[in-house]
Each structure stands twice: as C-alpha cells, then as structure tokens.
Amino acid sequence: MTKITLVKKVHPDGTACRKCRDVLGRIERDGVWGRIDRVVVADERDPDSEGMRLAARFHVERAPFFIVERPGEPPQIYTVYLRLLREELKREASEPDEVRELMSTARLDFI
C-alpha cells in the first residue's frame, strides 16, 4: 500500500512558508487530501522536529516536499506538487496551474 507524507515548513516566527500555503490550497482544490496520509512539520525553531530530520535524511532543501513510500521499495521524494499529482495521484493539472507552478519556482522556500 502506498503511503504519502507531506512535509511543510514553519518559519522561526511561527508562520507557514508561502509555497507550503499555496500547495496546501492546491491539494484542497484538486480534491486529493484523502490521498495524503500524513502531514509533518519542518519547524525552523526546532532543528530536531520530524520534518527537519526528514529533510536532512532525504537531502531535501526546499519545502514543501512529499515522501511516497511503498513496501519493499526505496522512498520516492517529490519537491514539485504537480509532478506528484501526475505521477502518483494520476491526475492532470490545468494549464494555468502548470504555468503558476513554473512561475513560482523563484518563490521556493529552502529548509
């Protein structure tokens, strides 16, 4: 059974990263919340938070990211939501969403 974990980031002032908020909104609009098994926080105020440990373990430097786990296979990491949507959730993104994703690359939030 496939398990999907979403890792989102919280800044030192306690606010969620902008890109994380954008992706959370897309997940809701796309109706795929039911496919996300866990949400984990990479809290910059706590370097030992589960999300920060996962980012270090998988050498991920930007948030949000997704960990897709299947029994007997190495975890697959996605740092781009639309790629996860297409490859794992078997959904197509609208053209405006794809353009928005490309344009938002400059707004990536690093862990």
C-alpha positions, 0 to 999 in steps of 0.5 A: 500500500502506498503511503504519502507524507507531506512535509511543510515548513514553519518559519522561526516566527511561527508562520507557514512558508508561502509555497507550503500555503499555496500547495496546501490550497492546491491539494484542497482544490484538486480534491486529493487530501484523502490521498495524503496520509500524513502531514509533518512539520519542518519547524525552523525553531526546532532543528530536531522536529520530524520534518527537519530530520526528514529533510536532512535524511532525504537531502531535501532543501526546499519545502514543501516536499512529499515522501511516497513510500511503498513496501519493499521499495526505496522512498520516492521524494517529490519537491514539485506538487504537480509532478506528484499529482501526475505521477502518483495521484494520476491526475492532470493539472490545468494549464494555468496551474502548470504555468503558476507552478513554473512561475513560482519556482523563484518563490521556493522556500529552502529548509 
